[in-house]
Every structure is written in C-alpha cells, then in structure tokens.
Amino acid sequence: MLKSHGWSVRQLARAAGVSDAHLSRVLRGVNYKRASGDLARRVALALGLPEDYFPEYREAFVIDRIRTTSSLREQLYKRLRR
C-alpha cells in the first residue's frame, strides 16, 4: 500500500507523527505490535484517506463507546447473548 502511494515507511511515519522504527514494527507485527486506533487514524489522514478508513480505528471507536456508554454496553451484551 505504501508503494502505491509513493511513500516510504520513514516518510509516512514522519507525516503521521510517529517514529519510523515504531511504524515499521507495527507494519511487520514485531513483538505483537498492532496499530492503535489513533495510529490508524494518523496514517489514514497522512495518506489523504478518511480517518475511519482502517478497521483498527473503527474498532477502537466502538470499544471506546462501549466502555463509556453503559446502556450501549448492556444493549450489545444482551443482543450478543441471544
């Protein structure tokens, strides 16, 4: 994906405001590194994509809403238990 946009890992890391070493580890999955919702959002915006382009961002958004909205959490729990 980076090459199709003409970006190197170093360039993308700088545009996203993270170290190139960190972004490289996340992209390679080293030490079980995964992209946080915030990192996914930053990378998407750096690439000119919508902030919710990557599923990691959407997942983090949903989890945050579930954690902070008890009624939503209970509703979802009841629905999934069926």
N, C-alpha and C positions, 0 to 999 in steps of 0.2 A: 504494500500500500504506500509506503513512504516513497519508493522509487517512482510510482505512478504520479505522485505529486511533485517529484523533483526535490525531495527533502532528504537530507542525511539525518541520522539519529541526533547528531550534535546540533544541527540547525533546528530541528523540531524541539529538542529539549530546551534550547535557549528561548525559542518562541513561546513555549509552554511555561517557562519559568522554573524549570527543574534541572538538576544536573544530568549531563549526558550519561554518566555511569548509572544513575538511578533508572532513567528511562530505558537504557539498554538492558538492565537486569529485569525490569518489568516485561519488556518485549520478549525476552528469552525465557522468562519464567524461572530465573535463578533463585534458589532459596525460597521457592514457593511464592515469589513476589507476584502480586496481582495489581492491576490498575485500580486505584481507588476511584470513587465517583468523581472526586474533584480533579484527579489527574486525567480521567477520560474526558471530562468537560473541557479542561485546558487544551488538551491535544486536539479535540474536535474544533474548538474555536481557532486554534493556531492554523489548522488546515482549511479554515473557511467553511466548516460544516456546522450544522445546528448543534447547540450544546448537548442535546439529548441523542445524538447520533449513535453513540456507543452504548451497548446494553449495560455496561458497568455503571454508567451514570444513572440510567433508568432504575436499575436495581437499588442503588444507593438511595435514590429519591424515594422509592417505595418503602424501603426499610426505615428510613427516617420518619416518614409519615406514619407508619405503623407504630413505631416507638413513641411518637409524640401525640398520637390521637388514640386514646383508649377505646373509644367507641368503634373506630375503624378496625382496630386490632381484634376486638371481640366479634365484630361482624364477620371479618375474614376468617377467624378461627372457627366460628360456628358453620360457616359455609364449607370450609375445607374438611371439617369433621364428618360431614354427611356422607 
